[in-house]
Amino acid sequence: MKKLLSILLVLALCLAVTACGGLTNEPAEAPAATQPAAEVTSEVSAGTPAEAPADDGYAPFVPVQGVDDTTIYVGNTAATTGSFATVGVPFNAGMDAAFKEYNDQGGFRGKSIQLIHYDDGFDAAQGLTYTKTLVETDKVFAIVGHFGTNTVGATLDYIKEMGIPMVYAATGIEDLYQEGATGNAKVVYPVQPIYNSEGRVLLARAVAPVEGSLGLGGTKIGVVATTDDAGTGLVYGVKKQAETLDVEIFYQDVDAAATDYSAAVNVLKNNGCDVIIACMNQTPLATLMASMRDANYNANVITSYVNASAVTLGAFVENGSITKDRTVYSTAWLDTSTDEGMAGYMTFYEAMSAWELENGGTGNDNALNSYAMAGYIAGNLFVQALQDLDAKGLELNWANFNDVMEEVEFQVPMGGTINFHNGDRLAITSLALNTISLEVGESGYYELQVVSPIMSLDDVLASIG
């Protein structure tokens, strides 16, 4: 039973690329679901005028809001109707499950978390309008599970201006990446991988030793990067990490829309690159792999978690683009192959099932839904911050909340750890390394196989001599 569940989870987490890194281009393929936005009315104090700025320049428009005698109000805007409803509906359900789990345990000193949600239809302008409503009318304490590239990109400046905490963004856009953030900029807490940070991990794994399955053992690295956001963000990270590693790197830029990358491939082949970092999404990755196949170029390839699709990579095996001498490795930020990862999944499942049964579901509707898992993670990390505040006996206000967010080493359910120390907003850099099976597995499909479990970037770098 456990083995079957593990197989099913691998398939589910393969789909997490759209739950956790997509939300940028094409709508979900599944038919649109429909669920009305939650209508929540609340009477929350308007807050008091902001106090003098902290030493680091933090100056929110009020010290705290969204907290009354019984409730802590948080909010998000997410597409829960239309093409992205198949993402937004389970994502919000996952958050609600995490909040119910916490509330049922007594909440924060008897206060329950309540989510106020608006359906922005995946429209940036509407998302900004609703975010302002959440902050200025509903007066929420925090934005939790901020949803989608369009809305997140349109609202980051506003969130920083107001100084309201934002925990978890369901996107990995470059604008989320910050090093040493201070003042109001520090209130943004991204979690799922950001391209700029993941590029650092890709280079570290590319050169880490093969022994112990830590990396690919590359000695001369080729980088093929599309000139879109994905490519430029990943290349930024590669170049950032290259500052600390003594390794020869050759860079080639390509057009994401091109149908042949033979020129770039031949440059890297002629220079003897033994590992290729593919800084791109799925469609250009197919072009790269076909070009390497046609050039008879046998080098291992490592790429972003957004390409960790068993369907996509299995197709490369079928057409000969992937062989035993030309394998594709991808990162992953969730991993249920370990006992700890499976325990994290079971905690999610129990919370999700309890919420569903209370809200007219079967208890198994979202058991393998990666979007619900992502939402649960968003809610759970917010809860972890409240638990630390409670344990320290601190007053619930924005200054204390931000201090805790900076200090805590958070455990990501089904994942590794993340912290926001010293103002760094790098998102998750503790990632696993997967590859694709060369034969169809017990599931009847090609399967992602864990090569190396989740490791922190620091631990991977420590293995490099």
N, C-alpha and C positions, 0 to 999 in steps of 0.2 A: 504493500500500500504506500509506504513512504517513498519507494522508488518511483511508483507511478505518479505520485504527487510531485516529486522532483522534476520528472519529465514535463508534466503539465505546466509547472512553474517556469521552467526554462522557456517553453513556448510563449507563455504569457509575458515574461520579462523581455523576450525578444521584441515584443510589440511596444515596449516602454520607450522606444526611440521617438514615437510620436507623442507619447504622453509627456515625456520629460525633455525632449530636445527639439521637437517639431514645433507645431503651432506657429509656423512662420509662412508657409506658402499655400499648399493645397488643402482643401477641406478633407475631413475624414471620409473614407470610402463608404463606411456603413451608412444606412439610411438615417436621416436626422431624427433624433428623439425629441419629444416635446415635454417640457416640464416648466410650469410657471415659476417665475422668480419668487423667492420667499418674501412675503410681505410682513415686515416686522416693524412695529411702531414701539417707540420707547421714549421715556422721559429721562433724559440724562442731563446732568448739570452742564452748563456751558463752559465750565472750567473757570479758572481765575487767570488774571493777566500773567504773562510769563515773567519769571524771575530773572535776575541778572544772568548773563551768559556764564556757563561753566568755563574753566580755565582753557579748555580746548576749543572754545568758541561755540559750543552747542547752545542754540537759542531757539527753542520751540515756541510756537505762537501761544501755547499754554503749557503749564507744567504737566498736566494730566487731564484726561477726559475719558468718557466711556466707561466709568466705573460707578455703580451705585451700591446700595446696601446688599443687593442680592445677585448682581450680574456684572460680568465684564463683557462689553460689546466689542466684537471685532467684525471686520467687513472685507468683502472682495467684490469685484465685478468679474463675471465670467460668462462666456457664451453657453447658455443652457437651452437655447432654441436654435434652429438652423443647422448648418453643416457641421458646426463644431460642438453640437449638443452631445454627441457620443463621447466627447472628451470632458466637457464642462460638467455634465450631470454627475457622472461617477466621481469626478475629482472633488466636487463639493460634498458628495455623499461620504467620501473618505475623510474629509475634514470633520464633518459632523460626527462621524463615528469616533474619531479621536477625542472630540470635545465631550461626547456623551460618556465615553470611558472615564475621562477625568472628572466630569460632573458627578457621575455615579459614585466616585470615590470620595466625594466631599468637596471637590473643587478647590478654589483658592480661599481658604479661611471661610468656607461656606458660600462663597460666590461662584456661580456657574458661568461658563463661557457661552455666549449666544452669537451665532453668525448672522449678520445682516448681508444679504446678497442682492445684487442687481444684475440683470441680463443685459450685457452690452453688445450682444450680437457679433462679437469679435470686431468691433468698430472702434478705432482709436479715439475719435472725437467723442463718441458716446461713453467710452471707457473713462476718459478724462472728466466728463461731466458727472458721471456717477461716482467717481473717486472723490471729487469735490463735495458731492452730496454726503457721502459717507463721513468725511472729515468735518464738514462745516454744519451739516444739518443733523445727521444721525449721531455725530460726535463720537465715533468709535475710538477705542483705545489703540487699536493697531489695524493695519492692513495685513491680512494673513492669506497666503495662497494667491498672490497677485497673478493674474492669469493672462498668458499669451503675449507674444512679441508686440503686437500692435498697441495694446493698452499699457503694458509695462513701459515701453519706449516713450509713450506720450505723457506719462505721469511721473516719471522719476524726478524731474526738476521740481515739480509741484510738491511731491512728498518730502524732498529735502528742504524746500523752502518752509514748509509747515513744521518740519521736525518730528513728524509722526513715525513711529517704528513700522517697518515693512518686513515681514518675515516670510521668506520663500517666494520666489518668482517662478512661474511655470514657463520658463524660457531660459535660454543661455546667451542672450545678446551681450555684445561687447560693452555696452554702456553700464552693465552691472559690475564690471570688473574695476576694483579700486585697490590700490596699495597705500597703506597708511592714512586712511580716511580720518578726518577730524571734523569737529563742528557738526553741522546738520547733515553733512554727507555721510556720516557714520551710521545713520538710522536705517540704511538699506542692507538687508541680510540675505544675499542670494545663497541658495543651497545646491540645486542640481548643477551639474558641471557647466562651466562657461568655457567657450572655445579658447580664450586667451590662457586660461589655466590648464586646460586639457592638453594644449600643445606642449607644455612643459613635461607633462606625464608621458606623452608619446615619445619625446626624445629620450627621456630617462629610461623607459622600457626598451627603446630601440637599442641602446648601448649596454644595458645591464646584462650581467652574465647569463648564459643559458643554464648553467649549473643551478639547480634548485628551482628551475623554471621562473627565474626572476625577470628575464628579458630575452631579447633576440641576439645579443652578443655582437651587434654590428660594429664594424671598425671604420667603415666609410659610409656615410649616410646620404641618401638622396631624398630630397623633399619636392614633391609635386603638389602645387597649391593652386586652386582656383582663385580667381580675383574677386570673388564675391565675399560676403560677410563671413561665411564659414571658413573659407580659405585664409583670408587675411587674419582672422582671429587666431586660428590654430598656428599660423606661421609666427605671429607675434610671440606666442608661448614658446615655440621651438627656439626662436632667436634669444628670448629671455633666458631660457635654461642653458643655451649654448655658451652663455657668458661664464658659466661655472664648470663646463666640461671641455676636456681636451679631445675633441673629435673633429674630423674633417667632414664638412657638409657642403653639398651641392644643391642649389635651389633652382627650380624650374617653375615658372608661372604658366598656367593654362587657362583657357576660356571654358567656363562651366558648360557652355552650350556647344562646344566643339565636339565632333564625332570621331576624332583621331588625335591621339597624343603621341604618335610615333616619334616626332622630333624630340620631345622632352625625354621620352623613354630611351632613345638612342644616346642622348647626351649622358644620361646616368649610367647606362650600360657600358659605354665606352670609357667612363671614368672609374669603373669597377665598384660601383656602390653595391654593397651586399645587403642593405636593408633600405626599404623605401618607406617614407612617412607620407601617407596620402591625406593631405589637408583638403578635404572636400566632402560632399554629401553623396548619396547613393547613386544618382544618375551619372555624374562624372567618374565615380569609382568604377562603374561598369566599363566606361570608355578606357580608363587607365588599365584595368586588368586585361581587357581585350587587346590593347596595344602591346602590353608586355607579352601576352601569349603569342601574338603575331610576330614579335621580334625575337621569340625564343629566349626571352630574358628571365632567368630563374633567380629571383631574389625575393625574400620574404617582405611582406607589406604589413604595416601597422597603421590603424586608422581610428577615427573617433567612434565613440559609443553610438552615435546616431546611425552608424552603418552596421550595427550589431543585429542584423536581421537574418535569421536562419533561412528565410525564403530567398532573400537577395543573394546571400553568399552561397546557398545551395545551388542556385542557378549558375553561379560562376563555376562550381564543380562540374555541373552538367555540361557546360560548353567548353570545358578545358582551360578556362582562365585560372582556376585554382587547381594545383596539383600538389603532390607531396614535396616538390622542390620549389613551389611558388605558392606559399600559404598566406592567407590573410588573417591577421590578428586584430582584434578590436577590444577596446576598453569596456568596462561595465561598472556602474556605480551601485547596483544592487546585486546580491549574490546569495542564493538560498542553498548553495551546494554544501555549506558548512553547517555544523550543528547550531552555531550562533545565528546564522542567517535563517535557518529553518525555524528556530525559536522566535525570531522576529516576525516571520511570516505568520506563525500560529497566533501570535499576539494580535497582529492585524486582523486575521480571519475572525477571531473571537469578537473583537470590537465591531468589525463590519457586520457580522452576522447579528449581533445584538441590536445594532441600530436598524438594520433592515426589518427584523421581526417587529420592532416597535413602530415602524413606518410602513407596514403593509407589504413588505417583501417576503421572500422565501427563506432568507438566511444564507442563501448561497448565490444570490444574484451577481455579486461583485467579487466572488472568492478568487477569481483569477484575472480580475480586471486591473491592468497596470495603471490606468488612470486613477482608479480608486486608491491604489497603493500610494501613488504620488501625493494625492490629497491627504491621505492619512499621515504621511511623513510630514507634510506641511503643518498640520494641526498638532502632531506630536512634538515637534521641535518648539513650537510656541508653548506648549504645556510644560516641556522640560525647563524652559526659562522661568515660568511661574513657580514651578516646584523649587527651583534654586532660590528664588526670591523669598518664598515662604520659609524654607529651611534656614535662611539667614536672618529671618525676622525683619526684613526690610519693608518699608512702605511701598505700596504699588503706585509708582509714578514713572514718567518716561525716563528721567535721569537714572533712576535705579535700574529700570528695565534694560536700558542701554549698557549700563555697567556690567550687568549679569551676562548679557549677550556677548560682551567682549571677553569675559572671564571664563565662561564654561566651555568644557570640551564636550560637545554634544554627540550622542550616539544616534546614528541614523538607523531607524528600523530596517532590517534586511540589508544594511550597508555598513560602511565603516564609520569613521568619526569626522567631525568638522568643527573648526573653531574660527572665531573672528578676532583673534588676538591682534593687538597693536594696530587696529584700524584696517587690517587686511580683509578685503571682501573678494576672496578668490573663489568662493564656492567650493564644492567637493573636489579634493585632489587625491583622495584615497580611493583607488580604482582597482578592479580586478582586470585580468587579461584572459580573453577568450579566443578560441579559434573555431573553425567549422569542421565537422566530421567529413571525411572523404567518402563515406558510405551512408546510406539511409539507416537510421537508427530504429529502435523499438517503437518509436512513435509513428513510424511510417514516413518520416521526414528527415532531411539533413538536420543535425542538431548542433547548437553551440555547445562547446565543451570548455570547461574551465581549465586554463593552463596554469594560472597563478591566482590565488584568492586575493581578496581586497588587501592592498598594502598602501600605506601612506607614501606620499612622494618622498618624504625624508628618508624612509626606510629603503626605498628603491635606490635613491641617490647614494646612500651609505654602502650599498653593495657594489658600487662602481669603483674599481681601483684607480 
